[in-house]
């Protein structure tokens, strides 16, 4: 009798761990997590800046060298975001979000300056 109860509890515990693992795997590092607005905000800003860079190169307001420079900055920000998210199961802390926003603000100003020289 005790063996049956122990086995039943073990099966339920393993089933619960599998369910939690599947939920965490749905939104891994670098992916949008609809339930986590900080990650989505940072990723949306990254995409907007990528679009601004592409438009600047396309319409000639940014040189390829300027684009390469800000792309390098964008890559640094993205790598930092991935490290931060990996440390917190795919989420960002408020402090990490603030730091990423400061870095994105700096890059955004640089894109603006490059496009309007």
N, C-alpha and C positions, 0 to 999 in steps of 0.2 A: 504494500500500500504506500509506504513512504517513498519507495523507488518510483512509483507511478507519478506521485506529486512532484518529486524532484525532476523527473524527466519532463513533465508538463511545464514546469517553471523554466527549465533550461530552453525548451523549444520556444516559449513565449519571449524569453530574453533575447535569443538569437534573432527571432523574427523582428523584434523591435529594433535591434541594431541594424539589421538589413534595411528596414524602412528609413531609419535616420540617415544611413549612408547614401541611400538613393536620393533623398531630399537634398543632401549637401552636394551631391555630384551634379545636380541639375544646373547649378549656377557656380561654375568654377572660377578661378582667378581670371580676370580680364573679360569676363562676360557680364552682360546686364543681368541684374537680379531684380525682377519686378517688385520684390518685397523689400528692397533696400535702396532707398532714394539717394543716399550719399554716393553709392557706386554709380548709379544711373546719371546723377548730375555731372560727375567728373567725366564719365564716358561721353555724355552728350556734348560737353564743352570740347573734349578732344576732337570729336567728329566735326563740330562747327569750325574749329581752327584748321583742321585738315582741308575742309572745303574752302576756307578763305585762302589758304596757301595755294591750292590747286587753281582757284579762280585768278589769283594774282599772277601766277606763271602763265596761265592761258591768255589773259588779256594784256600781258606784257608789263604790268605794273611792278612785278617782282622778277629779279634776275634768277637764273638757276642757282647761282651761288648763295643768294639771300635765302632762297627756298631751302637749299641744303642745310644752311645754318639753323634755321628755325625747325626744320625736320629733325635735326639732331637733338635740339632741346625738347621737342615733343617726344622723341624716343626715350630720353632720360626720364621724363615725367611718367610715361607709360610703364617703364621698367620699375620705377619707384612704386607706382600704384600696384603692380603685380606683386612686389615684395610685401607691401603692406597688407594686401588682401590675403596672401598666402599665410601670413601670420595670424589672421583672424577668421579663418574658415570662409573666405570669399567676401568679407565685409570690410568696411573702413571705419576707423574711429573718427570722432568729431575732429580731433586734433590732426589726424592724417588728412582728412578732407580739407581742413583749413590750409595746411601746408601745400597740398596739391593745387588748391585754388590760387594761392599766392604765386606759385610757379607758373600756372596757366595765365594769370594776369600779366606777369612779366613777359611771357611769350606773346600774348595777345597784343601788348603795346608795341613789341618789336615788329610783329607782322604789320600793324598799322603804320608804323614809321617807314618800314620798307616799301609798303604799297603807295605811300603818299609823299615820297621824296621828289 
